[in-house]
Amino acid sequence: MTERNGERLAVAVDAFLAHARHGRGLSEQTVRAYANDLEQLVAFATARGIDRLSDLGLELLRDWLWDADHRGLARSTIARRSSSVRAFTRWASESGWIASDPGVRLRAPKGASHLPRVVSSDQVRTMLDGLAARAATDDPGALRDLAVVELLYAAGIRVSELVGIDVRDLDRGRLTVRVLGKGGKERVVPFGVPARDALEAWLDRGRPALLASAQAGDGRAAGDGHAAVGGARNAPPAADALFLGDRGGRLGVRGTYRIVARLLQDLPGDGPSGPHTFRHTAATHLLDGGADLRAVQELLGHASLGTTQIYTHVSSARLREVYRTAHPRA
């Protein structure tokens, strides 16, 4: 069978379930468990702009399991999900649907903690200083990466919101950006001066150079990774897009994951290494700094205050850890 890298994820899942039922003769109960788990995976991936099997990467699979973990799912359920997706990706690789198996190194989250991963202030500062040093060379990709990370951390936005931003959504004077959140809800989010400076450098020197290079190469701009949710793959939306991929098209979810994963993979701490880590980190740092919980809820675009309250637990957990390590009578 030839590789089918362009196949939709949902189609591949259906083929795997048919193989499990008829090719391997597994019990109906086992097939139903596979179907339920993989249906959840497809929904999770689709919400993040990923609908093709070839774009299913290890970081997204890890984020899927981690999301289930800090939503309070039982350890046995998470372990079963891990097993289901590894069976699916192994079959897809062995059957020639994809070139390599993204689930081969996947493991269910360990430990009892359901708290999201948070990067320390010092780690964020060191990371951004390193990006700024690269961007000082005026390399377009480095200028973009710095602006992406600065905005993710400054505004606490979702990756799907980031890749959907157009240039006109940015108000550099008022230090705000308009984003389209879950359920099509629009909100205006503030950001700080460092993010503004990085965005201005990107818009003034990085974006025009990258777009010109791409247009000189083939006369059109192609998408990078996946376009924003609702956009067509390989469509040329670059005329409006705030962030561009390496080929000059709108930066997609997958491309953003790659940028962030490279930065987070070597940092200490468990949990996913995707863009959502900066959202968790921004919310926790705001609360640590004395921000009101409802203000953080509005910033993040949470429909329920209960969703935002997870970050109060993160702050409390960090405080307890500091106490245990620093207080002589802990």
C-alpha positions as CSV (number, residue, x, y, z in Angstrom):
1,M,0.0,0.0,0.0
2,T,1.4,3.4,-0.9
3,E,1.7,6.2,1.6
4,R,-1.5,8.3,2.1
5,N,-0.1,11.3,3.9
6,G,-2.9,13.6,2.6
7,E,-5.7,11.4,4.1
8,R,-8.0,12.9,6.6
9,L,-7.6,11.7,10.2
10,A,-11.2,10.6,10.5
11,V,-11.0,8.5,7.4
12,A,-7.9,6.7,8.7
13,V,-9.6,6.1,12.1
14,D,-12.6,4.5,10.3
15,A,-10.2,2.2,8.3
16,F,-8.4,1.2,11.5
17,L,-11.6,0.3,13.2
18,A,-12.7,-1.8,10.2
19,H,-9.3,-3.6,10.4
20,A,-9.7,-4.1,14.1
21,R,-13.1,-5.6,13.7
22,H,-12.7,-7.7,10.5
23,G,-8.9,-8.0,10.0
24,R,-7.9,-8.8,13.5
25,G,-11.3,-10.2,14.8
26,L,-11.2,-8.2,18.0
27,S,-14.2,-8.3,20.3
28,E,-16.9,-5.7,19.8
29,Q,-16.2,-4.3,23.2
30,T,-12.6,-3.7,22.3
31,V,-13.5,-2.1,19.0
32,R,-16.0,0.2,20.8
33,A,-13.3,1.3,23.3
34,Y,-11.0,2.1,20.4
35,A,-13.8,4.0,18.6
36,N,-14.7,6.1,21.6
37,D,-11.0,7.0,22.4
38,L,-10.2,7.8,18.8
39,E,-13.4,9.9,18.3
40,Q,-12.2,12.0,21.2
41,L,-8.7,12.3,19.6
42,V,-10.2,13.5,16.3
43,A,-12.4,16.1,18.0
44,F,-9.3,17.4,20.0
45,A,-7.2,17.6,16.9
46,T,-9.9,19.2,14.8
47,A,-10.4,21.9,17.5
48,R,-6.7,22.7,17.0
49,G,-6.9,23.0,13.2
50,I,-5.5,19.5,12.5
51,D,-7.5,17.2,10.4
52,R,-5.0,15.2,8.3
53,L,-3.3,12.0,9.5
54,S,0.1,13.3,8.4
55,D,-0.1,16.3,10.7
56,L,-0.7,14.1,13.8
57,G,2.4,14.6,15.9
58,L,3.7,13.4,19.2
59,E,3.2,16.8,20.9
60,L,-0.5,16.9,20.0
61,L,-0.9,13.4,21.3
62,R,0.8,14.3,24.5
63,D,-1.4,17.4,24.9
64,W,-4.5,15.2,24.3
65,L,-3.5,12.9,27.2
66,W,-2.5,15.8,29.4
67,D,-5.8,17.6,28.8
68,A,-7.6,14.4,29.9
69,D,-5.4,14.3,32.9
70,H,-6.2,17.7,34.3
71,R,-9.8,17.4,33.4
72,G,-9.8,14.7,36.1
73,L,-10.2,11.5,34.0
74,A,-9.3,8.3,35.8
75,R,-5.8,7.0,35.4
76,S,-7.2,3.8,33.9
77,T,-9.0,5.8,31.2
78,I,-5.9,7.8,30.3
79,A,-3.9,4.6,30.1
80,R,-6.5,3.1,27.8
81,R,-6.5,6.2,25.6
82,S,-2.7,6.0,25.4
83,S,-2.9,2.3,24.4
84,S,-5.7,3.0,21.8
85,V,-3.8,5.8,20.0
86,R,-0.5,3.8,20.0
87,A,-2.4,0.9,18.4
88,F,-3.8,3.2,15.8
89,T,-0.6,5.0,14.9
90,R,1.3,1.7,14.8
91,W,-1.2,0.3,12.4
92,A,-1.1,3.5,10.3
93,S,2.6,3.3,10.0
94,E,2.8,-0.4,9.3
95,S,0.1,-0.2,6.7
96,G,1.8,2.7,4.9
97,W,-0.7,5.4,5.7
98,I,2.1,7.5,7.3
99,A,5.8,7.4,7.0
100,S,6.6,7.1,10.7
101,D,4.8,6.3,13.9
102,P,4.2,9.5,16.1
103,G,2.8,7.4,19.0
104,V,5.8,5.1,19.4
105,R,7.2,7.3,22.3
106,L,3.8,8.2,23.8
107,R,3.2,7.5,27.4
108,A,0.3,8.3,29.7
109,P,1.1,11.2,32.1
110,K,2.7,9.9,35.3
111,G,1.9,11.0,38.8
112,A,-1.3,12.1,40.5
113,S,-1.1,15.8,39.7
114,H,-3.8,17.2,37.4
115,L,-2.2,20.7,37.3
116,P,-1.1,22.3,34.0
117,R,2.5,22.8,33.2
118,V,3.8,26.3,34.1
119,V,7.2,27.7,33.2
120,S,8.9,29.9,35.8
121,S,9.4,33.6,35.3
122,D,13.2,33.2,35.1
123,Q,12.8,30.4,32.5
124,V,10.5,32.6,30.4
125,R,13.0,35.5,30.7
126,T,15.9,33.3,29.6
127,M,14.0,31.9,26.7
128,L,12.9,35.3,25.4
129,D,16.4,36.7,25.8
130,G,17.7,33.9,23.7
131,L,15.0,34.6,21.0
132,A,15.8,38.3,21.1
133,A,19.5,37.6,20.5
134,R,18.6,35.6,17.4
135,A,16.1,38.2,16.3
136,A,18.8,40.9,16.5
137,T,20.3,39.5,13.4
138,D,17.1,40.5,11.5
139,D,16.6,36.9,10.4
140,P,12.8,36.9,9.4
141,G,12.1,33.5,11.1
142,A,13.8,34.6,14.3
143,L,11.8,37.9,14.3
144,R,8.6,35.9,13.8
145,D,9.4,33.3,16.5
146,L,10.1,36.1,19.1
147,A,6.9,37.9,18.3
148,V,4.9,34.7,18.4
149,V,6.2,33.7,21.9
150,E,6.0,37.2,23.2
151,L,2.3,37.5,22.2
152,L,1.4,34.0,23.4
153,Y,2.8,34.7,26.8
154,A,1.7,38.4,27.0
155,A,-1.9,37.8,26.0
156,G,-2.4,34.3,27.2
157,I,-4.3,33.4,23.9
158,R,-5.0,30.0,22.4
159,V,-2.9,28.8,19.5
160,S,-6.0,28.7,17.3
161,E,-6.6,32.4,18.2
162,L,-3.0,33.3,17.5
163,V,-2.9,31.8,14.0
164,G,-6.2,33.5,13.1
165,I,-5.0,37.0,13.8
166,D,-4.9,39.4,10.9
167,V,-2.7,42.5,10.8
168,R,-5.7,44.7,11.1
169,D,-6.7,43.0,14.4
170,L,-3.6,44.5,16.0
171,D,-3.7,47.9,17.7
172,R,-0.1,48.9,18.4
173,G,-1.1,52.2,19.9
174,R,-3.5,50.8,22.4
175,L,-1.5,47.6,22.9
176,T,-4.4,45.3,22.2
177,V,-5.3,42.6,19.8
178,R,-8.7,41.3,18.7
179,V,-9.0,37.5,18.6
180,L,-11.8,35.0,17.7
181,G,-12.2,32.5,20.5
182,K,-14.2,29.3,21.1
183,G,-17.7,29.4,19.8
184,G,-16.9,32.3,17.5
185,K,-16.7,34.7,20.5
186,E,-14.6,37.8,19.8
187,R,-12.6,39.6,22.5
188,V,-10.0,42.2,22.7
189,V,-6.9,41.2,24.7
190,P,-4.1,43.5,26.0
191,F,-0.4,42.9,25.7
192,G,2.7,44.6,27.0
193,V,5.5,46.8,25.6
194,P,8.0,44.0,25.0
195,A,5.4,42.2,22.9
196,R,4.7,45.4,21.0
197,D,8.4,45.9,20.3
198,A,8.7,42.3,19.0
199,L,5.6,42.7,16.9
200,E,6.8,46.0,15.4
201,A,10.2,44.5,14.5
202,W,8.4,41.5,12.9
203,L,6.0,43.7,10.9
204,D,8.6,46.3,9.9
205,R,11.5,44.0,9.0
206,G,10.6,40.3,9.3
207,R,7.2,39.9,7.6
208,P,8.0,41.9,4.5
209,A,11.2,40.1,3.9
210,L,9.7,36.6,4.4
211,L,6.7,37.4,2.2
212,A,8.9,38.9,-0.6
213,S,11.2,35.8,-0.5
214,A,8.3,33.4,-0.7
215,Q,6.7,35.4,-3.6
216,A,10.0,35.5,-5.5
217,G,10.3,31.8,-5.1
218,D,7.1,30.6,-6.7
219,G,4.8,33.6,-7.2
220,R,2.3,32.6,-4.5
221,A,2.1,32.1,-0.7
222,A,1.4,28.6,0.5
223,G,0.2,27.8,4.0
224,D,2.6,26.5,6.7
225,G,1.4,23.5,8.6
226,H,-2.4,24.1,8.8
227,A,-4.0,27.4,8.2
228,A,-6.2,28.8,10.9
229,V,-9.3,26.9,11.7
230,G,-11.7,27.3,8.9
231,G,-9.0,28.2,6.4
232,A,-8.0,26.0,3.4
233,R,-4.7,24.2,3.4
234,N,-2.2,25.8,0.9
235,A,-4.5,28.7,0.4
236,P,-2.8,32.2,0.1
237,P,-4.1,34.2,3.0
238,A,-0.8,35.9,3.6
239,A,-2.0,39.3,2.5
240,D,-4.0,39.6,5.8
241,A,-2.2,37.2,8.2
242,L,-0.2,38.7,11.1
243,F,2.1,35.7,11.3
244,L,3.6,33.9,8.3
245,G,5.1,30.5,8.0
246,D,8.5,29.7,6.4
247,R,6.9,29.5,2.9
248,G,5.2,32.8,3.2
249,G,1.6,31.7,3.9
250,R,-0.4,32.1,7.1
251,L,1.4,30.4,10.0
252,G,-0.7,27.4,11.1
253,V,-1.3,25.5,14.3
254,R,1.3,22.8,13.4
255,G,4.0,25.4,12.6
256,T,3.4,27.1,15.9
257,Y,3.7,23.8,17.8
258,R,7.1,23.3,16.1
259,I,8.3,26.7,17.2
260,V,7.2,26.3,20.8
261,A,8.3,22.7,21.1
262,R,11.9,23.5,20.2
263,L,12.0,26.0,23.0
264,L,10.3,24.0,25.7
265,Q,11.7,20.5,25.1
266,D,14.9,21.1,27.1
267,L,13.3,22.8,30.1
268,P,12.7,20.9,33.3
269,G,9.2,20.0,34.2
270,D,6.6,17.5,33.1
271,G,3.7,18.1,30.8
272,P,3.1,19.1,27.2
273,S,5.5,21.3,25.2
274,G,2.9,23.0,23.1
275,P,1.7,26.7,22.9
276,H,-0.9,26.1,25.6
277,T,2.0,26.0,28.1
278,F,2.4,29.8,27.6
279,R,-1.3,30.3,28.2
280,H,-1.1,28.4,31.5
281,T,2.0,30.3,32.4
282,A,0.5,33.7,31.7
283,A,-2.6,33.0,33.8
284,T,-0.5,31.7,36.7
285,H,1.9,34.6,36.7
286,L,-1.0,37.1,36.6
287,L,-2.5,35.5,39.7
288,D,0.8,35.3,41.4
289,G,1.2,39.0,40.8
290,G,-2.2,39.8,42.4
291,A,-4.5,39.9,39.4
292,D,-8.2,39.4,40.1
293,L,-9.6,36.0,39.1
294,R,-12.5,37.4,37.1
295,A,-10.1,39.7,35.2
296,V,-8.0,36.6,34.3
297,Q,-11.2,34.8,33.2
298,E,-12.0,37.7,30.9
299,L,-8.5,37.8,29.5
300,L,-8.4,34.1,28.8
301,G,-11.9,34.0,27.3
302,H,-13.2,31.3,29.7
303,A,-17.0,30.9,29.7
304,S,-16.9,29.6,33.3
305,L,-15.0,31.0,36.3
306,G,-14.5,27.4,37.4
307,T,-12.2,26.8,34.4
308,T,-10.0,29.7,35.5
309,Q,-9.9,28.5,39.1
310,I,-7.5,25.8,38.1
311,Y,-4.8,28.4,38.1
312,T,-5.4,29.3,41.7
313,H,-4.5,25.7,42.5
314,V,-1.4,26.0,40.5
315,S,-0.3,29.1,42.4
316,S,-1.1,27.4,45.7
317,A,0.9,24.3,44.7
318,R,3.9,26.5,43.8
319,L,3.6,28.3,47.1
320,R,3.5,25.0,49.1
321,E,6.6,23.8,47.2
322,V,8.5,27.0,48.0
323,Y,7.5,26.7,51.6
324,R,8.6,23.0,51.8
325,T,12.0,23.8,50.3
326,A,12.7,27.1,52.0
327,H,11.1,27.2,55.5
328,P,13.2,25.7,58.3
329,R,10.1,24.3,60.0
330,A,8.3,23.0,56.9
